[in-house]
Amino acid sequence: MPRTNSAQPSPTGPVRLGPGSHSALRPVAVDVADGFWHARREVNARTSIPQGPGLLESAGNLHNLRLAAGTADGEFQGAYPFVDTDVYKWLEAAAWQLAQGPSEQLESDVDRIVSLVAAAQQPDGYLNTWFQLVKGGERYQDLRWGHELYCAGHLIQAAVAHHRATGRTELLDVGRKFADHLDAVFGPPGSGKKIDGIDGHPEVETALVELYRETGERRYLDLAGYFVDRHGHGLLGGEAYCQDRVPVREATNVEGHAVRQLYLLAAVADLATETGEAELRSAAERLWQAMTTTKTHLTGGLGAHHEWEDFGDPYELPNERAYCETCAAIASVQWSWRMALLTGEARYSDLIERTLFNGFLAGVSLDGESWLYVNPLQVRDGHTDPGGDQSARRTRWFRCACCPPNVMRLLAALEHYLATSDDDGLQIHQYVSGRYTAGPVAVRAETDYPWHGTIALTVEDTPADRPWTLSLRIPRWCRDFRVRCGEETYDSPARDGWLRLERTWAPGDRVVLELVMEPRLTAADPRVDAVRGCVAIERGPLVHCLEQVDHPGGGLDDIVIDTTRPLAVKHRPDLLGGVTTVVAAGRRRHIPDAGWWPYTTADDPARQDGDPVELTAIPYYAWANRQDGAMRVWLPTS
């Protein structure tokens, strides 16, 4: 559904702060009018989201709701007890899309599916088709694996989004009824509640905070706090996998299932924001620092292990076996955004930028019709793909289809992750072409970012009688920048990642920010064994990779890069929808024939021979969009 020119972004997005919140910054919506992210969101609106109902129908998700409502016959369809969440995430995506402008077909699809959800809900508010249909109505007997509260969380988030985007209450009524049921059933010892328990997959916690923000009902916030506090007390066997080994306030590193950990920590940030509790804020800051310094891939991807979808140990960052689930990238963005709002620090938006352009965006094909569940940093020559959800080849849908509708909802709501305001002015976190509005202030931006580093800003609305501050994030990757206000060069240095321009502005005032965007070679911390002796190619916020299709005559495993030769930039409007590539010098090594033994002495001259080859590095987000073959991000230097 393309945007109409008259459409305005929803005034409130996935995060709306409560009236007494302790945040440093307030989110504002941005009208994304053109450029890179506008194009990706158009694909999401025209192709990905409209396909949702048909895919949910063919996978059986909607059939299950009809069964639960008593309007169809048959058997439960789906491999997992949490398939309802695919419906809820799609509904959230569709709601944010409807906030962009009307669509008769999308509105009809949403109304139809909301009615299905409401009909499937039981009188006391409970809703989970797996337990209603397969388990004979048995409830909360398998909190570790059953995901009943996880499903409730996604339903509540969809309900809040639908209400904020449309003003209608049908789905919000369903979400509140389920939340009221949970509040009546779950609570700490001595509370008189039936169950002292937590879900094996955090999600309901941050949803309950947002429901509190939407309704003003404090008990939803208190219930979220209870669930967060009870993690780490052995209610699920004390396993790190489901964040039950140690309480959040005592934790020193992220661990276990990556998505579960990140959803929990997003709720920790939410609670710290709403309650002002210093201990929760300190824990969130400490764990974010530990994650970024020891467990984050260059792409922003998270999760080292295919088994248990786990973080792994510090500095355990493999390439071909990197898991880097698309949902983990989304959860990282959600958590970091809440940390940016809470603290006002630019580093959180630095990670958001890296993750959005790389670890997240790789999860959806350029045409919006196929997906990656896992996002490795290398596919070896002769790779035998296992298929299924853990495939390194793009797939139309998954048995565990959590990632596609998750991508849809983040892209549809992206305008709410780009800018903030405070009492001093406007802060631009991410650079897009469009209109940034905060109260009486409006700034128009024009940019071809990330292909070029020029961002031209024009003040369109401003108070005439008082100064305010325009704050521009200077990305951590940027080694040099220049800024001009009118005809004057502004020499204010960036502090803590922000360039702050304070003055009494007038309509028509222009600021031009030039971020010098030279290609660069990046090396990892030497404790990352998997990439020792390797470099990666980056330019601006984009990580680049080699694909076999661009390097005929062999695979990629025998290629090394020559770090003594300069990197060149080449724009390719004919390639992958139009990308800027980085060209490097390398060679294709001669691999000595060692017979039956693949090892030689380290000083074997044959190991140093090789034919020159030109290396073409494409943006990582665009890999796996042409033909199957090898791919790699990290390149050996010798």
N, C-alpha and C positions, 0 to 999 in steps of 0.2 A: 504494500500500500504506500505509494509515494506521498510525501508530505505536500500539503497545500501551502501556498504562499502566506495565507492568513493564519495558519496554525501557530499556536504558541505552546512552548513546553509547559508541562504541568508545573504549577508553582511549588509543589512538594513532591519529592521523589522517594526512593527507598528508605532514606533516613530523614526524619523530621524531628528536630530536637524538641524536647519538652520545655515548658515555660521556665522551669528553674534549673535548666541544665548548666553544667560547669564547663562547657566547651569554649575553646579559644576562638573558634571560627564557626560561621553558620553557612550551610550549603545554599547555593543559589543555582537556578536553572540557566542554561545557555541555549540560545537558539542556534543550533549547528546548521549553517546554511549552505556550505560548500566544502570542497576539499576531501582529504583522505577519509576521515571518519564519517563524513556525510555519505560518501560512496559506499562504505561498508554497511552503514545503517540502511541505506536504500536497498541493498541486496537482502538484508535481514527482513525489511518490511515487504518487499515484493515477492520474495521467494521462500525464505526459511519459515517465517511465522505462518503464512497462509498454508503451507504444507502440513502444519502441525495436526489439525484435526484428522486428516486422512491417515497420517502415520499412527496417531493414537488409536484410530479405529482399527487399522490393520493389525496393530500389535495387541489388541484386545483390551486396552485400558478403559475405553468407553463402554465396552461390553460388560466389564466387571461392575461398573457403576450401575448399569441397567439391571444386572443381576441383583445387586444389593438393594436396588429400589423396588424389586419385584416386578419389573416391566419386561423382562426377557427370561428365556430359558437357556440352559447350557451349563458349561463348566467354566471355572475361573481360568483366565488366560494370563500367562506371564510366568517368568522363572523365579520371581522374587516377591517377598511380601510388601515391598514398598513401591510397587508400580504406580500407585495413585499419585505419587509426587511428580511424575512426568506430566500429568494433567495439570497439576497446580502450578508448576513452573511455566507451562505454556500459557495458562490463564494470566499469570503475572506479566509475562512478556506481551501478551495481547493487550492487556490493560495499559501498559506504558505506551504501546504503539497507538492505541486509541487516543491517548492524550496528545498525540501529534496532529491529529486531524480525523475527521469522520471517515468511516469505511462501512458501507452497508453490509458487505459480506462478512467482514471481521466482527462487526457488532452482532450479527446473526449467529455466528459460530460461538461467540462468547456467551450470549444469552442461552443458547441451547445447552452448552456444557455446564454453565452455572446451574441451570435447572436440573440437570442430571446429578450434579454434586449435592444439591439441596435435597433431592428426592432420596438419595442413598443414605443420608444422615439419619441416625437412629433418634428416637424421641428425647433421650437424655443428652444428646450432643455428640456421642461417639460416632466416629466414621473411620473405617479401615476395611476395604473390601476383602482383603486377604483373610482377616480374622473373622469377618462376618460370614464369609462364604466357605472358607476352607477349614477353619478351626472351630466351627460351630458356635461362634459368638464368644469364644474364650478370649479374655482380655488380660493384657499386662502380665502374662505368664512367662514371656520370653523377651524381657526388656533389652537384653544384650543384642539379640539378632532381629527382633520383631519390628523395630523401627516405627512403632505406633506414634510416638511423640515426634519423631523426625517428620513423618507424614503430616502430623498436625501442624508443625511449624511451617512447612511449605504452603499448606492450606491457608494459614493465618496471613502469611506474607502476600499471597495472591489476593486475599480478601481486602487487606489494607490497600494494595495497589489499585484494585478495582474501584474502591471507594474514593481514593484520591484522584484517580483519573477520570471517573465518570460521575461521581457524586451519588451513585446508586448504592443501596444497602443490602441487596439480596445476598451477595456472597459474604459481606461483612457480618450479616446476621448468622450465617453458618459458622464463620470463624469464631465469633464471640461465643456462640453456643458451645463449641468444642472447647474453647479456652475455659469457659465456666465449668464445664464438666471436669477438666483437668484440675482446676483449682479446688473442686470439691473432693477429688480423689487423692491427690498427691500432697504430701507435706512432711515436715520433719517429725521425729519421734516426740510424742507429747502434744502434738497439734490436734489430735483427734481424727486425723485423716487416715484412710485405709492403707495407703501405700507410701512407704519411704523409699523412693527409687528414682533412677535416672535412665535415660535412653542411651543405648549403645552408640547412637549416632547423634551428637549434638546438632541442633538446628532450632528446636522449639524455643530456646532461651532468647536468641536475638529477635525471633518473631514476637514473643511476648512483650519484649521491650517496645517494639514498634506498635503493638496493639495498645499498650499503655499510652504511647505518644498520640495515637489516633483518637482514643476514647477518653483519656484522662483518668481511667480506672487504675488506681495505685496497686490494687491486688495483682494485676498482671505483671507489673514490675517486680513486686515481691516474690511472685512465683518464679520468675526468671532468675532472681537472685538465689532462691532456694535450690533450683536445679544446678546452677553454676557452683554453689558452695558444696553440694553433695558429691561432686566429682572428686575422685581421689580418696574416698573413704571406704573402698572395698565393696561397694554395692553391686559391682559387676565383676567381682573376683579379683580386683586390684590390678588389672592388666593395663599396661601402657597403651595397648592397641586402641582402647576406647576411653583414654584419658581418665583412668581410674587408679593409677598407681600413686599419684601424689596430688594433693590439693593445689589449685591454681596459685594461690598466694605463696606457696613454698617452691614451686617449680623453677628450675634453672635452665631448662632447654625444652624445645618442642620435641615431641616424640609420638610414636604410634601412627595410626592412620592419619594421613596428612589433612584430608578434607575435614574429618571430624575435629581434629585439633584446631584448625583455623576457624571453623564455624563457632567453636566454643570461645575462642579468643576474640572473635568479633563481638560476641555477647559480653565478654569481660570489658571490652572498650565501651560498649553501650552502657553498661551498668556504672562504670567509673564516670562516664559523662553525666548520667542522670543523678547519681547519688553524691558525686564528689569524693568518693572514698579513695584516699591516697594510696592505700595498700593495693587495691585493684589496679589503679593506674600504674603504679610502680611495677607490678607483675607483668602487665601488658607491655610496657616499655622494655623491660628486661628480656622477655621472651621474644619480642620482635627483633631485638638486637642479636640475640643468640641465633635466631633463624637466619637472618640475613648474612651474618658473618661466617656461619659454618654449614648451612644446609640449603642454600639457594643456588640454583644453576644460573649460568650467565643469562639465560632467557627469562629469568624470573620464575622458571618452573620449580616445582617442589615435589618431593617424593622420590626416594632412591630405589625402592624395592617394588617389584611387581607383586611379590608375595606380601599379602596384608596391606598393600598400597601404602607403604610405610616410609617415614622420613629416613630411616637409617642412622648411622653414626655421624658425628661431626666430620666434615670434609669428605664424607663418602658420597661422591657426586659422579657416578658412572655416566658414560656416554650412551652406548647402544642399549644398555639395560636401564637407563633412566626411565622412571615412570612418568613423572611430570603430568599427572592427570589434568585434563582441561578444567575440571571442577575445582582442583586445587588452585589453579591460577585465578579463577573467579573468586574463590574464597579469600585468597591473598589480597585481591583488590578491595574486597568488601572490608576486610580487617584494616588494611592500611588506610583506607578512606576514613574510617572511624577514628583511627589514631591521628590523622591529619586534622580532623575537626577538633579532637580533644586537645591536642598540644599546639597546633599551629605550625609545626615543624615541617620544613620542605622535604626532608629525607623520605617521608612516607609517600609523598607524591612522586618522588624520583622512582621509587620501586613500582608504584602504580604505572607510571609511563613505561618502564621497561617491560613489565608484565603484560600490559595491554598490547603493545606493539609486537611482542614476540611469543611468550609462553601461552598467552590467551588466544591471540588471533590465529595462530597456527591451527587451532582446534576446529576451524570451519573452513571449508573450501572456498575458493574465490567466487564460485557460482552459488554458494549458499545451500548446496544440496547434499553434501556429504561431510563427514566429520572424522576427527581423530579423538579417541578417548585418551590415549597416551601420546606423549610428545617427546620422543627420544632425540638426542643430539647427534646420533650417528646411526645409519643403516649400512651395514657392511656389504661388500661385494658378495654376491651369491646368497644374500640373506633369504632364509626360508621363513615365510611369514606364518605365524600360528593361526591367523584368522581370528574372528571373534572380536570381543571388546578390546583386547590387547594388541590388535593389529597395528602395524606401522604403515598400513595402507588405508586410505580414506574409505569410510564405510557409510552406507546409506542410513542405517539405524543400528541400534545395539540391543542386545538382550537386556542389559542394564543401561537404559537410555537416559541416564542422569545428565550427561554433558550437553546434548543438543539443545534442549529447552533452557538449560542454564545459560548457554551462550546467547540464545535469543533474548532472554530477559535482561542480561547485562547490556547488550547492544541497544536494546529498545530504551533502556533507562540511562544511557551513557551521558546525556547532557547534565545529569545531576552529580557527576563525578569530576567536573572540570574546573569549578570556580567556587569561591566562598566570599563572604563579607564579614566585617566586624565593625566596631564603632568608628574605626579610623578610615575605612574605605573598602576597596575591592582587591581580591587576590586572585590572580590567574594561575591555576595549577597546571593545566594542560592547554596546548595551543591548537586552536581550530579556527577555521573561517566561520565567523558568525557574530552574534551579538551577546555580549556579557552584560547582564542587568542585575543591579543590586540596589533596590529602593530607588532613590532619585538619580542614581548614577547609571549610565549606559555607555558601553564602549564597543565599537565595531572593530573586529579583527579581520585582516586579510593575510593569508599565508598559504604557502605550498608545502608546509611542514608535513611529513618529515623529509621530503626530498630536498628542500632548501631551508636555511636557517633564518630567513627574514620574516619577521612578524610586524606588520604595519597596523597600528592601533589608532583609531580616531574617536575622540570623545564626542558623543552625540547628545547625551543629557547630563547635566551637572548642576548642583546648587551654585548659585551665582555669588553667594556671600560668605562662603567658608571654604577653607582648604580641605582636601582629603587626599588619601594616599593610594596610588595605584602600585600594587606589589606584583612583580613579575618573577616567577620562579626561574632561576638559572640552573639548568639541569646539571647534575653531577658530572656527566660525561663531557660537558662543555669546557674546554681549556681556555677559551678567549671569547669575549663578546664586546659589542659596542652598542650604545644606545643614543639616539638623538631625540631631543624634544624640539620640534620646529626646526630651526636652523642651527641650534646649539647642541654640541656634544655634551651629554650628561656624564659627569665623572664620578658619580656616587658609586662606591664599591658595593658589591653584593655581600650581605651578611647572612650567615646561616642558610645560604641557598636562596635568599630573597633579594631582589633589587627593588628598593622602595623609593618611589617618586612622589614626593609630597609638594603640592602647590594648590593655588586656587585656579581651577581649570575653567576653560571656556569652551562652548560647543565649537567643534572644528579643530581643536588642538590635536596635534598628531605626535605620536611616539613611534619610532622605528627601532626595533630590537634586532640586532644581527648576532645570531649565534653561529660562530665559526664552526663549520661542519666538515672537517677534514676526515677522511677515512683513517682508521687507526688499527694497530695490532694490540690485542689484549692478552695478557698472561694471567694465570690463576695463582692463588696462594700456593706455595710449594707443597703444602700439606694435602692438596688435592692430587692424590697419586694418579688418578685416571688421565690427567691431562698434563702431567709433568713433561717438559720438553715440547710443548705445543703452544700455539697461539690461535686466537680467533680474530676474525675480521669484523669490525664494527664501524658504523658511520651514523652519527647522530644517535637517535634512540634505537636504531635497528641493529640487531645481530644478523650477520650474514652466514650463509652456508654454501657449500658446493653440492651440486647435484650431478649425477652421472650423465644425464642427458646433455649437459653442456660440455662434456669432456670426452668426446669420442676417442676410441683407440684403447680403451681399457677402463678399469674401475677406478676407485678412489683410494683403496687401501695402500697403493704403492706411490701415492703422491706426497711430496713434501713442498713446503713453501720456502721461498728465498726471502728472508727477512732483510737482506741488504738492499733490495730493489724497492723503489717507491711504489706506492699504491696509486692507481688511477681510478677516476670516476667516469662512468659512462651511463648516460640515460638511455633507456630502451623502451620507447613508447610501444614497440611491437611485442614486448615480452610480458607475459603474466599480467595483462591489464595495464601495463605501464609501470615500470619500476626503474630505479637507479641501481645499477650494479657496481661492484668494486672489482677491478681487474688487478691481478697480482701475478708475479713471476714465480714459477715453480719448476719442478722437474718430476718426471716419472722414473722412479728408481728401477734399476735392473736388479731383479731378485735372483741371487745366485742359486743354481740348481744344486741343492744339497742332498739329492737322492731321498732316502727315507728319513732323514733327520733334518728338521727345519732350523737348526741353530748353527751359527758360525762364530768364529772369533770376532771380538768387537772391532779389531783393526783390519779386518778383511777389506781390501781395496774395493772389492765388488760391491760392498755395501754403500759406497760413496758415489758410484757411477749413476748416470741417469740422463735422460733426454729432456731438454727444455720443453716446458708446456705453459701455455697461458691459462691462468686460473680465472674463472668467472664466478664471482660470489653473488648470489641473489639474496634478497631479504628472507630470513628464516620463515617468516609467517607464510610465504608463498610456496614453500616446498610441497612436494607430493600433489601438485596440480597438473602435471603433464603425463608422465609415464612412470611406472614403477622402476626403481633402481636404487643405487647407493646414494647416500647423503652423509655429509659430515660438517660439523661446526668447528671442531678443534682440529688444527692442522699441524702435523709434526714439522719441526724445523730442521731435523737432521735424521 
